[in-house]
């Protein structure tokens, strides 16, 4: 008779990020805690003619400072950002001190919504203007979504499971959740996971704009992303990467690793409602949160903080508030729920990973991240959104939501580590 597997506890032992607020976790958290905004005019290309001309762009990133000249030309920006964030996360986890056998067995699962879009648009332009023979022979691996985990694997010699996961704006939250399950069920002692996105591109910008999804407050970039505010008019796009090292608890303890927190619950569902619009009653979101609670073995009464998807769009913010109210009941008014997208923009497939990193720093520092630019309350959206200023709090259990086009819903529940 087959014996049932007892899931192992899964902890986070390393973190790295690069985004519009900072090129590392420390700088990013410092600006989150101060309520600073990193959104500004897009500089990567001429935005003339675009309705939206602002974004959470990673400024000061020079590929040649991080890669050889050859690799800087042959690796798309989306994978470059992933590798840079992974270097920080693995150094933070003291990965180089692990036995060679453990390092070799380590796997990588990275979420990305769009992948190497710059490589696609640049090479399409080349083909149309100069002919098919001038398309780069490196184009295909540059644009593939799975190139980001592959590049991390190549740099660090990681021969464990290696894959990309794409569920639109839920991609990196799903990546973290699925990776945590791999560790919990005993297949891997250490895994690298998270998300990356570099889609501040003329084509994606035009597409989102023509859907009516993005803010056009180009003359007011610092206040354009305003989750839950009555005057919210759409999301502001961002870019960047956030990478985490997940580890089985006993493995982390045996080597004396620093533990940022524990992943205790994960939910993933579909709305089965519309390809872009969320179900206005949040049925899929509710079911995702319920699934995470079931796997965590706790209920809404245990949650001290909710990191909202909170995109600053009319429909999402309304749906998420309704879903939390329905699931949490009267306690919804007692649990702080904030969105940090007003500060770093919407990183699409990488958003959930960055927000999970922010949650872990919030637990570590006892500080609730604020929802900045919350100035005009929406009568229907009446929860505690931690408006404008960070707030001290003892955070033991937190929940982080991500929702994506296609009706994808993903929820993670984490907690402060206690032995």
N, C-alpha and C positions, 0 to 999 in steps of 0.2 A: 504493500500500500504506500502510495506517495505521501510524504509528509508535507504539510502546509508550510510555506515560507513565512517566517515572522519578519515583517518589514523592519529595516534598520532606520535609526534616526539619521536625518540628513542635515548637515550644517554648512554654513558659508565660511570659508577660510581665506578668501582672497577676493579683491574687487579692483576694477580699473575702469576708467571712462575717459572719453574725450567728447566734448560738446561745446555749445556756444558759451557756456558759463566758465568752463575751465578745461585744461588738458590733463586733469587728474582728479581723483576723488576729493582730495583735501580742498582744492580751490573751488570745485563745484559745490561742495557742502557749505563752504564759507559764504558763498553768494546766495545759496538757497536760504540759509539761516538769516541772512540780512535782507531777504526779499528783493534781491536785485534782478533786473531783467537783462538778458543777453540778446534780445531781438533787435535787429537793425536792418538797414538797406542791404539787399543781396549784392555781393560784389563779384561773384564767380562768372557772371555773364551780364550782358546788357539787357535790362528788364523793360526797355522801352516797348510800349504796346501791351504789356501785361497788366492785368487789373491789380494783381498783388505783386508788390515789388520789395517785400520785406520777408525776413525769415530768421530763424535761429541758426545762423551760419557759423561754422567753426572757423574763426578768424586766426590768422597767424600760423596755420598749418602748412608747412613746406615739406612735401614728400621726400625731397632729396636729403633732408636732415634726418630722416628716419630709415631710408632705404638706399640701396645702391642706385646709381643713375639708371642702370638697366631695369631694375625692379620698379623704380618710380615710374617708368614708362609702361611697364607691362602689367601693373597691378592697378585695377580700378580703385577710385577713391573709397568706395564702400568697403573694400577689403583692406585697404591701407589703414582706415580708421579702426577696423576690427583688430588688426594685428597690434597696433599701438596700444589699444586698451587691454588686450590680452597680455602684453608684456608687463604692464603695471600690475594686473591681477595676479599673474603667476609669480612675479617678484614679491608681491605682498604676501602670497601664500607660502613663500620660501620653497617653491616647487623644486628648485635645483638641489635641495638637500634630500629629496626623496630618493630611494633606491632606484637604480636604472630600470629595473623590471617594472616597478610601479609607474614610473614616468612613461614607459613604452606602452603600458596597458591603458593609459588615460585617454579618454575620448573627448570629442568636441561636438556640441550641438548648438548651432547659431540660428537665430531667427532674423529674417529680413523680409520686408514686404515687397520690395521692388528689385533689389539686386543692383547689378552694374549698369544702370540706365545711361550713364555718361558714355560708356564704351559703345552702347548700342546706337545712341544718337550721333555720336561723332563718326562712327564707321558707316552709318547710313548716309551721312552727308558726304563722306569721302567716296562712297560707291556711286552716288548720284552725280557727283561733280567730276570724278576722275576715272570711274569705271570699276568693275568688280575686282580686277587684278590688284588694285591698290588698297583693298581692305586688309587690315592687319591680320597676320596669321595667328596673333595672340588674342584676337577679338573674342572668340567663343569662350575660352576660360576666363577672360576678363569680365564677361557679362553674367556668367552663370551664378545663381544664388549660392551654390555649394562651394564656390571658390573661397569664400571667407573662412569657413571652417577648415578647408583644405590648406589654405595658407598658414593658419595657426598650427595645424598638424605638421606641416613641412618645417616650420621654423623651430619647433620644440621637439620634433621626433615623436609625436603622439600617434600611436598605432591602434588605439582603441576605436570604438564606434565613432564614425565621423559623418555628419549630415547637416543639411540645412532644413529649416522648417518655415513654411510661409502660410500665415493666416492673417494677412493684411496687418492691421494695427494691433492685433493680438499675438503677433509672431513670437516676440521674445518672451512674453509671459508664458506662452505655450512651451517654448523651448526650455525655459527654466523648470516648468512643471514636469515635462516629460523626462528631462534629465534627472530630476530629483527622484522620479519613480525608478529609473535605471539604477541609481545608487541604492535606493531603499530596498530593492528586491535582490540585491547582492551581486549583481553582475559586475559592477565597477566600484572601486574604492574611492577614486577621484575622477571628477569630470570637469570640463570647462564648458561654460554655457553663457548665454546672453543674447545680445542683438546688435545689429549694425544697419545703418541706413545713410545713403548719400544721394538723395533724390531732389535736391534743390536744383532742378534742371528745367530748361525752358519748356520741354514737352509735358512733364508732369505738372508744372506750375499752370500751364494753359489748361490741361485737362481738369484739374481740381477747380480752377476758376470757373470754367464753363459749366461745371456742376453746381456752382453757387455755394461751394463748401468753405471757401477761405475768406478771411477778413481782408478788406481793401483799405484799411486805415494806414495808408502809406506815409502820411504826414505825421502819424502818431505811433511809431513802432513800439515804443515802450509800454503803451497801454492797449495795444490792438488785441492781444490775447487776454480775454477777461472771463474765465470760466464762471458760470452760474450767475453772472451779472445780467440784468435786464437788457442792457445795451449790447450784449454779445452778438457778433455778426459773422462768426465763422472762425475756423482754426487758423493758426499761423504755422507754416511748415518749419521744421527744424531738421538738423542732421546730427550724426554722431554715433558713438558706439558705447556700450556698457557691457562688461564681461565679468563673470563671477566664477570662482572655483568652488564647486560643491564637493563635499567629502562625507563619507560615513563617519558617524560620531566616534566610534571606537578607534578608527584609524587616525582621526584628528587628535584625539586625546593621547594616543600612544606616542605621537611624535611631538606633542606639546604645541600644537598649532594654535594661533589666535583664532577665536571663534566669534564672528560678528552676530550670528543669530542662527535660528533653526527654521527650516521649512517644514510645516506640519500639515498643510492642507493644499489641495489643488483641485480646481474644477474646470471643465471645458465642455461647452455646449454650442448648439447652433440655434438661431432664431427660426430658421425655415420660414422666413417672412418676406424679405425683400433683399435685392442684391446690394443696395447701398444704405437704405434707411433702416434704423432700428425699429423693432416692435415698440410702439409707443407705451405699452404697458410693461415692458421690460421682462417678459416671461423668460426668455433665454438667459438674460442676465441674472434673474432670480435663481433659476435652476443651476447656473454656474456657481453662484455663491453657496447655494444649498449643498451642492456636491462637495465643495471645498470644506464646508463645515462638517459634513458627514465623515470625510476622510480624516479631518483633524480631530474628530471626537469631541467637538465643542459646539456651542451655539452662539448666536449673536450677542448674548449677554456677556461673553468673554472678551469681546473686541474693544480695544482702547482707541483705535485710530483706523480710519479708512482712507487709503490713497485712491482717489477717484480717477476714472479715465478722463473725465472733465475736459472736453476738447474746446469748449467755448463756442460750440454750435448750438443752435436752438433745440434741435431734436435730441442730441445726445445728452446734454445736461438735464433736460427735462425727464428723459427716460430713466437716467441713472438715479435721479432723486426719487422718482416714483418707485423704482425697484427697491431701493434701500428702505423707503418708508414701509412698503408692503412687507418686506422680509423682517425688518427690525421692529416694526410696530411702534409703540410710543417711545421705545429706547432710541429710535433714529434721531430724536431731537437731543439726545444726551451724548452721542458719539461724534467727536470731531471728524469731519470729512473734508479734505482739501485736495486741490489739483495744483500741481507745480508747473503745468504747461504755460501758465502766464509768464514764467521766467525763462524756460528753455524752448518753448514752442513744442509742436507735436512731432516727435521723431518717428512717427509712423511705426514700422516694424520694430524699431529699437526702443520705442517709448517705454514699454513695460519694464524692460531690463534697467534702464536708467532710473525709473521710478522705484524699482525694488531696491536698488542701491541707496537711493535717498531715504527710503523707509528704514533700512538698516542703520544708516547714520542718524536718523531721527531717534531710533531706539537707543543707540549708543550715547547720544548727547542729551536725551530727555527733552527734546524740542520738536514741537509740531510744525511742519513746514506750512507756510501761509499760502492762501489763494490770493495772489496780488491782483490789483485792478478791480477789486470788488467794491464798487461805489454806489451802484443803483440796484437795490434789492429787487428781485423778481418775486412778486407776491406768492407764486406757486412754489418757488424754490426757496424754502424757508428753513433749511437745516443749518447747522453750525459749520460753515465752510472755512473757519479759521481766517477771517478776512484780513488781508493786507500785512499783518505782523505775525511773526512766529511766536509760539506760546509754549512756555515750559509745561511739561507733563511727563508723568511716569508711564511709558508705553511698554506694556508687556506683550500684548497680542495685537497684530495689525493685519489688515486685509488690503490687497491691491488688485484693482480691476483693470482689464483691458478689453476693448470691444473693437471689432474690425469689420470692414466691408465684407459682404458675403454672409453676414449674420454670425460671425465668429465671436464667442465670448470666452474669456479666460480669467480665472481668479486664483490668486495665491494667498495663503495665510502663513504668516511667519510669527515668530515669537522671540523674545529675549532668551538667550541661552541660560539655562539652569542645569547644573549637572545631575 
